[in-house]
């Protein structure tokens, strides 16, 4: 069996956790603080705030930015539900926009029809590791007085015109779930150049406190553990090499599959990090049967758009590119630890499934 994804955990991560356990300080300590500083330097922002998940990073960022009841936030429907759920959690309304066929991401053209007098922000999801044209989306947001938010949960280390994602909008939100390009087990990170926004998120994640038992405002518990911070520091050091391997594996798959299926398209201004290697196939059921027979892992991200989910259906509409992608996409293994032989096996199974 060739799994679609798996966390890469080694002796250094295990040793870092053992070190934390021996210290007796398991939360809100030096490992998390060091991870925040190192991640901020990696992304190129003045501030990084560690949280309990990518979802809480996005939610607390919106909360800190003052987005709430009466506001609308434009989001893609072709994304994990957490993007839209974070908008609902602050009391605002998600407004779903369609994607571009090539990138699977929002663009200025797909967002513009959904702007209105209540629009407060646009969340650009850098889906599968490809940046969502933040320059043109940023210009659109500036011209309308809106906040551009980067959901970079799948794009650790991706670049747009040489700039790391997470450093371009009002803030970025990253996830460290086990299947991501790097992991802390669970956890998230908010990145921003705005000192006041970072300070507010730090207060919100800690029950509204800057000083113990001095609650400045309502908050929640969204802190990262010391064990997660320690693992994250090790994983961050390995991330550039892993991303390089993902790009190499993606290039190899594209060479083997080009002309037989619709392979991923990469924007010339972007450096894709291939959290997923996602193809399109018009006869997906036959392809999936071939992958199963060959014991090749696969995933469908996402089979149903958010605008058609029961939790969000009231805010839905007709989004043809989203619906088409939901019917056609298949993600194939592109893990950094794949061998040349395994890449060949993945391609062979795909070719049998589309021949």
N, C-alpha and C positions, 0 to 999 in steps of 0.2 A: 504494500500500500504506500502511495506517495501522498502524504497529507497536504491539504491546501495551505495550512499554516500551523505553526507551533512556536511557543516561546523558546528563545535560545538563552538558556540559563547555565552558567558555568561555575567553576570553583570560586572565581573572584566574587561573584554575586553571593554565593553561599557564605563565603568568609565575611563579607560585609554585613550580612544579616546576623551572623554569629557575634560579630563585634558589637553591634547595637544591642543585642540581647544581653551580652555581658556587661554593658554599660549601665543598664537599668533604666535608661531614659528612652522611652518607646514612642513618644509623640512630641512634636513641636520643639525639636532640638537642633543640634549643630549639623546633622546630616541633611535635614530639609533645608536649612538656611544655605548650606554650601551648594546643594543641588539647584536652588533658586538662582544663586549667583552664577553658577556655571551655565545654566540653561539660558539666562538672560544674555550672557556673553555669546553663546552659540547662535541665538536668534538675532542678536544685534539690537536689543532693546535695553532701556535703562532699568526696567523692572520686570521681574517674574515672580508670580505668587503661586505657590503650590496648593493644590486642592485635592479633595478626595476622589474626584473623577473629572473627565472632560466635560460631562454634563454640568457639574456644579461650577466649573470654571466659566462656562458660557452663561449659565444662569446668574451667577454673582456678578459677572461683568455687565450684563444688561441691567441688573438691579443697581449697581454702583453708578452706571451711566444715566440713571434717572428715567429709564424707560419703564412704563407701567400702564395702568388702566387708561383707556382712551387712545393709546398709541397703536399704530400698525407697524409691523416689521415684515419686510419682504424676504422670503426664504425660498430655497428650491424645494420642490416636492420630492425630487429624486435624491434622497438622502436618508440617513437613519433618523428615526422619529425624534431623537433627543434634540435635534436642532429646533424643530417647531415646538417641542414640549417646553424648552427653556423659555421661549417667548410667552407661552401660556402661564408659566410659573411666576412671571413678574406681573401678570394681569393684562398683558398686551395681546394683540390679535395677530396671529401669523397669516400672511397673505402669500399664497403659493404662486410662484412664477415657473415658467418652463425652462428647460435647459437647452444649450447648444448641442447639436447632434454629435459633433466631433469630440468635445471635451467632457461631456456629461455635466457641465457646470453652468451656472448663471453667466449672463453677459449683460452689458448695458442695454442691448436691444431687447432681451427677454424681460428685463426688470422694468424698463421705462413705462410700459402700459399699466403697470400696477401701482405707480406712485400716485399719491393723493394728498389731501390736506392733513390727514392724520398720520401719514408715514413718518416714522422717526428714525428708522435704521434699515439697512440691508445687511443680511448675513450671507457672505460668500463662502460656500463650502468648497474647499480644495479637495474635490472628491478623487478617491483612489490614488492620491499623491500628485495630482496635476493642479497647479495654481489656476484659480478662476478669474483670469484677466483683471487683477486688482487695480491696474492703472486706469482702465476705462471705467470700471465700477467706482473707483475713487473719485474720478472727475465728475461722474454723474451725481454721486452723493454730495460732493462739494457744491455743485451748482444748485442743488436743492436743499442745502443745509441739513443733510442727513449724516448719521454716523455709519461708517463702513466697519462691519465686524467680520473678522476672519475665523471661520470654523476650520481649524487646521488639524483636526483630530486624526486625519489620515495622511498628513503631509509633513512630518518631522524632517527638516532639512531641505525641503523643496525650495527652489528659487524662482523668482520672477525678475527678469532683467538684472540678474545678479543680486537681488535683494532677497533675504530669507522671508518666507511667508511667516506671518505672525508679527512682523515689524512694520507693516504697511498701513493697516487700518487703525481705528481707535484702540482696538485691542485684538489679540488673538487668543484662541482657546485650543489647547492640545489635550489629547487623551493618551494615557499609558496603559490601556487595556491589554491583556496578554497577547492578542493577535496583532497589535500595532507594530510599526517598524522598530520601536523600542518599548519596553514595558517596565512598570514598577509593580506589577501584579494587578493593582487598581490604582487610579490616581489621575490627576490632571494638572495643567499649568496654564495660568493666564499671563500673557506677555503684553507689555504696553510701555510707551514712552511717557505716559501721563502719571506723574507722581501722586496726584490726589486720587485718581481712580484706583491705582495700586493700593494706596493706603486704605481706601474705603473697602476694597475687597478683602484686605487683611482683617479688618474689623468685622466684616460680615461673616467671614468663615469661622470666626472665633466667638460666636454668641454676642457680637456687638461690642467686644471688649478690646481696648488697647492695654489697659491695666487690669489686673485681676479684680473681679467683682465690681468694676466700674463699667457699666453697660451704657455705651454712648448712644446706641440705637438698637432696634431689634435685629437679630442676626440668626445664625444657624451654626451647626457643627459641620464644617466641610474641610477639616484639617487633613493633611497628609501625615501618615505615620513615619517614624524614623526609619523603619525597615524599608518602606517604599522609597524614601529619599536615598538611602544607601544603595539600593539596587539601581535606582535611576542614574546615580552618578557613574556607576560602572557601565551601564548600558549606553549612556550618552557618549562616553569615550569610544565605544565600538560602533556607534551609529554611522559615521561617515563611511567606514569600510563596508558595513552591511548595505547601505544605500548604493554604493558603487557596485556591489555584487548584484543587487536587485536590477539595476539598470543593465548590467551585462547580461543577466539571465533574460530580461525582457527583450533585449536586442537579439539574442539567440533565438528565442521563440518566434519573434517577428520574422526573422530570416527563414525559418522553417515553415511558417504558416502563411506568409504573404501570398496573396492571390487566391487563397482557399477559403479564408474567413476574413471578416473585417477586423483587422488588428488595431490596437490602441494608436490613436493619433496624438502626437505631442506638439503643443504650441511651440513655435520656434523661439519665443521669448522665455520659455519655461525650462526648468530643470526638474523633470518628473522623478519622483522617488518610488513609484510603483508599489505602493501599499497593496494594490491589487493589479493584476494583469488581466484586463477585462476585454473580451472580444464580443462581437455580435454574431448571432447565428439565427437565420430565419426558420430553421428546423431544429429547434433547441431540444425537443424531446428525444430525437434520434441521437444527437450529440451526447446528451447526458447518459443515454443507455450505453453508448460506446465507452464513455469515461468510467462508468460504474463497472462495466465488464473488465476493463483494464486496471481497475483499482487505483484510479487517479482521483485525488480529491478535487472538488470543485465547489463553487458557491454562486448563488444568485443574489447580487446586491444591486437592486432591490426588486422583489417580485411584485410589489404593490406600492405605488406612489403614496406619499403622505396625504395628498388631497383626496385619496380614495379610502383612507383608513377611518374606521369608526370614530376614533378620537378626534379627528379633524375634518370629517366629511362636511360639516356645516360651512366650512370656510373654503370648500373646494371649487373646482371649475374644470374647463376642458384644457388639458395640457398635452397635446399630441406627441411631442417628442419624448416627454416623460413616459407616457403610456407605451410608446414603441420600445423605448429602452427597457422598461420592465418586462416586456415580452421577449426580448432578444438577448439580453446580456448573460454572459457566463464568465466567471472569474476562474483563472487557472493558477496552479502553483507557480510562484515566482520567488519563493523564499531564498534568502542569501546562502543557505547551506545546501542547495540543490547541486547535484553532480551533473556533468555533461551527459552521462547516461540517462539520468532521470529526466533531464530536459528533453532528450530525444524520445523517451517513452511517452511523455506528455504530448509532444507534437504528433507522434505516431497515432496515439489514441484519438486525438482531435481529427486528424486527416481521415481515419477510418470512419469517424462519425459524420463527416460531411461529404464523403465521396459518393 
